[in-house]
Amino acid sequence: MDDNGLCIIRCDPPVNGSDSFVFQPDVLVSWKALLGLASTREAIAAIMQGREDVSRYDPKTGRGVWTGAFEALESALADSATSVSMLAADGEVLDDPLTAARNETRAGMRLPVMSNDMDARLVATLAADDADVEPSSGIDTACTRDVDGLDDFLSDESSQAMLDECEERFYESLMPRQNQQN
């Protein structure tokens, strides 16, 4: 992080033809949520490796690669009070509309998609909160291994607190608002 609150990633050798990436911390939490990523490291790797398929942008409607993921996440948050299970009685993972929308966005960013089973395993791994297991949603994080200062940033308590605040703001922005009349 620089003094302006920007995350600056410098890479040697370049990734996707770029030797640096600059973004706000809010971008990390939005990518993590919209793509169903397991960690901040995965979000950074996805930013470094993702390349938007601009042919998927519809100028007439304004819909792009990210639109479906935003809509599905908003819908999932609105429906969260009903706690719909995506697990059948026989243990089969049912088609999850949020995973499907995330996969559309992943494909539009030329990132690996994940199966419903992988998503279910990821949720179980994250719920177990096992510090010995590095959760993954299928994004290759090898490009982040040699990023100077990244491990310090990811383990720093103040960085984590700042990312938690960003995440709270992001989810709050997607939560349904009740009409208030004064």
C-alpha positions as CSV (number, residue, x, y, z in Angstrom):
1,M,0.0,0.0,0.0
2,D,1.2,3.4,-0.8
3,D,0.5,6.6,1.2
4,N,-2.6,7.3,-1.0
5,G,-4.1,3.9,0.0
6,L,-3.4,2.3,-3.3
7,C,-2.2,-1.3,-3.7
8,I,0.7,-1.3,-6.0
9,I,2.0,-4.7,-7.3
10,R,5.2,-4.8,-9.2
11,C,6.1,-8.1,-11.0
12,D,9.2,-9.3,-12.6
13,P,8.7,-11.1,-14.9
14,P,5.6,-9.4,-16.1
15,V,2.2,-11.0,-15.8
16,N,-0.2,-10.7,-18.7
17,G,2.2,-8.2,-20.3
18,S,2.1,-5.9,-17.3
19,D,4.9,-5.3,-14.9
20,S,2.7,-3.4,-12.4
21,F,-0.9,-3.3,-11.2
22,V,-2.4,-0.4,-9.2
23,F,-5.9,-0.6,-7.6
24,Q,-7.8,0.4,-4.5
25,P,-8.3,-2.1,-1.7
26,D,-12.1,-2.0,-2.4
27,V,-11.3,-3.7,-5.7
28,L,-9.9,-6.7,-3.9
29,V,-13.0,-7.3,-1.8
30,S,-15.3,-6.8,-4.8
31,W,-13.4,-9.3,-7.0
32,K,-13.3,-11.7,-4.1
33,A,-17.1,-11.6,-3.6
34,L,-18.1,-11.4,-7.3
35,L,-15.8,-14.2,-8.4
36,G,-16.3,-16.4,-5.3
37,L,-12.6,-16.3,-4.5
38,A,-11.2,-17.9,-1.3
39,S,-8.6,-15.3,-0.3
40,T,-7.2,-11.9,-0.8
41,R,-4.2,-13.6,-2.4
42,E,-6.5,-15.2,-5.0
43,A,-8.1,-11.8,-5.6
44,I,-4.7,-10.3,-6.3
45,A,-3.8,-13.2,-8.6
46,A,-7.1,-12.9,-10.4
47,I,-6.5,-9.2,-11.0
48,M,-3.0,-9.9,-12.3
49,Q,-4.2,-12.7,-14.6
50,G,-7.7,-11.6,-15.6
51,R,-8.3,-10.1,-19.1
52,E,-11.8,-8.8,-19.8
53,D,-13.5,-10.1,-22.9
54,V,-14.8,-6.7,-24.1
55,S,-16.8,-8.4,-26.8
56,R,-19.3,-9.4,-24.0
57,Y,-20.2,-5.8,-23.4
58,D,-23.6,-4.7,-24.8
59,P,-23.5,-1.0,-25.4
60,K,-27.3,-0.9,-25.8
61,T,-28.0,-2.3,-22.4
62,G,-24.8,-1.4,-20.6
63,R,-24.4,-5.0,-19.5
64,G,-20.9,-6.3,-19.3
65,V,-18.9,-9.2,-17.9
66,W,-19.6,-8.2,-14.3
67,T,-23.3,-7.4,-14.5
68,G,-24.6,-10.9,-13.9
69,A,-22.3,-11.5,-10.9
70,F,-23.5,-8.2,-9.3
71,E,-27.2,-9.2,-9.9
72,A,-26.8,-12.7,-8.6
73,L,-25.0,-11.6,-5.5
74,E,-27.6,-8.9,-4.8
75,S,-30.3,-11.6,-5.2
76,A,-28.5,-14.0,-3.0
77,L,-28.2,-11.4,-0.3
78,A,-31.9,-10.5,-0.6
79,D,-32.8,-14.1,-0.4
80,S,-30.4,-14.9,2.5
81,A,-33.2,-14.6,5.0
82,T,-34.7,-17.8,3.5
83,S,-31.5,-19.7,3.7
84,V,-32.0,-21.9,0.6
85,S,-29.8,-25.0,0.7
86,M,-28.1,-26.0,-2.4
87,L,-27.4,-29.5,-1.1
88,A,-29.9,-32.2,-2.0
89,A,-30.9,-34.9,0.6
90,D,-28.6,-37.4,-1.2
91,G,-25.6,-35.1,-0.9
92,E,-25.6,-33.9,-4.6
93,V,-24.8,-30.3,-5.0
94,L,-27.6,-28.5,-6.9
95,D,-27.0,-25.9,-9.5
96,D,-26.4,-22.6,-7.7
97,P,-27.3,-19.5,-9.6
98,L,-24.7,-17.5,-7.8
99,T,-21.9,-19.9,-8.8
100,A,-23.3,-19.9,-12.4
101,A,-23.2,-16.1,-12.5
102,R,-19.7,-16.0,-11.0
103,N,-18.5,-18.6,-13.6
104,E,-19.9,-16.4,-16.4
105,T,-17.9,-13.5,-15.0
106,R,-14.8,-15.7,-14.6
107,A,-15.1,-16.9,-18.2
108,G,-15.6,-13.2,-19.3
109,M,-12.4,-12.4,-17.5
110,R,-10.6,-15.4,-19.0
111,L,-10.2,-17.0,-15.5
112,P,-10.9,-20.6,-14.6
113,V,-14.5,-21.5,-13.7
114,M,-15.5,-23.7,-10.8
115,S,-17.9,-26.5,-10.5
116,N,-20.8,-26.5,-8.0
117,D,-18.9,-29.3,-6.1
118,M,-15.7,-27.2,-6.0
119,D,-17.7,-24.2,-4.7
120,A,-19.3,-26.4,-2.0
121,R,-15.9,-27.8,-0.9
122,L,-14.6,-24.2,-0.8
123,V,-17.5,-23.1,1.4
124,A,-16.8,-26.1,3.7
125,T,-13.1,-25.3,3.9
126,L,-13.7,-21.7,4.7
127,A,-16.3,-22.6,7.3
128,A,-13.8,-25.0,9.0
129,D,-11.4,-22.1,9.3
130,D,-8.4,-24.4,9.2
131,A,-5.2,-22.3,9.2
132,D,-3.1,-25.2,7.8
133,V,-5.3,-25.4,4.6
134,E,-4.8,-22.7,1.9
135,P,-8.3,-22.5,0.4
136,S,-8.6,-22.2,-3.4
137,S,-11.3,-21.6,-5.8
138,G,-9.1,-22.6,-8.7
139,I,-7.1,-19.4,-9.3
140,D,-3.4,-20.0,-9.7
141,T,-1.7,-17.9,-7.1
142,A,1.9,-18.7,-8.2
143,C,2.3,-15.2,-9.8
144,T,1.9,-13.7,-6.3
145,R,4.7,-15.7,-4.6
146,D,7.5,-13.3,-5.5
147,V,5.6,-10.0,-5.1
148,D,7.7,-7.9,-2.7
149,G,5.9,-7.1,0.5
150,L,2.7,-9.0,-0.3
151,D,3.1,-11.6,2.5
152,D,3.6,-8.8,5.0
153,F,0.6,-6.9,3.7
154,L,-1.6,-10.1,3.9
155,S,-0.5,-10.9,7.5
156,D,-0.6,-7.3,8.8
157,E,-3.5,-6.8,11.3
158,S,-4.1,-3.2,10.1
159,S,-4.3,-4.3,6.5
160,Q,-6.8,-7.0,7.4
161,A,-8.9,-4.5,9.4
162,M,-8.9,-2.1,6.4
163,L,-9.9,-4.9,4.1
164,D,-12.6,-6.0,6.5
165,E,-14.0,-2.4,6.4
166,C,-13.9,-2.4,2.6
167,E,-15.7,-5.7,2.6
168,E,-18.4,-4.5,5.0
169,R,-19.0,-1.4,2.8
170,F,-19.1,-3.5,-0.3
171,Y,-21.8,-5.9,1.0
172,E,-23.7,-3.1,2.6
173,S,-23.9,-1.4,-0.8
174,L,-25.6,-4.5,-2.2
175,M,-28.0,-5.1,0.6
176,P,-31.7,-4.3,-0.1
177,R,-32.7,-1.0,1.2
178,Q,-36.1,-0.6,2.9
179,N,-38.2,2.3,1.7
180,Q,-38.2,4.9,4.5
181,Q,-40.8,7.6,4.3
182,N,-40.4,10.7,6.6
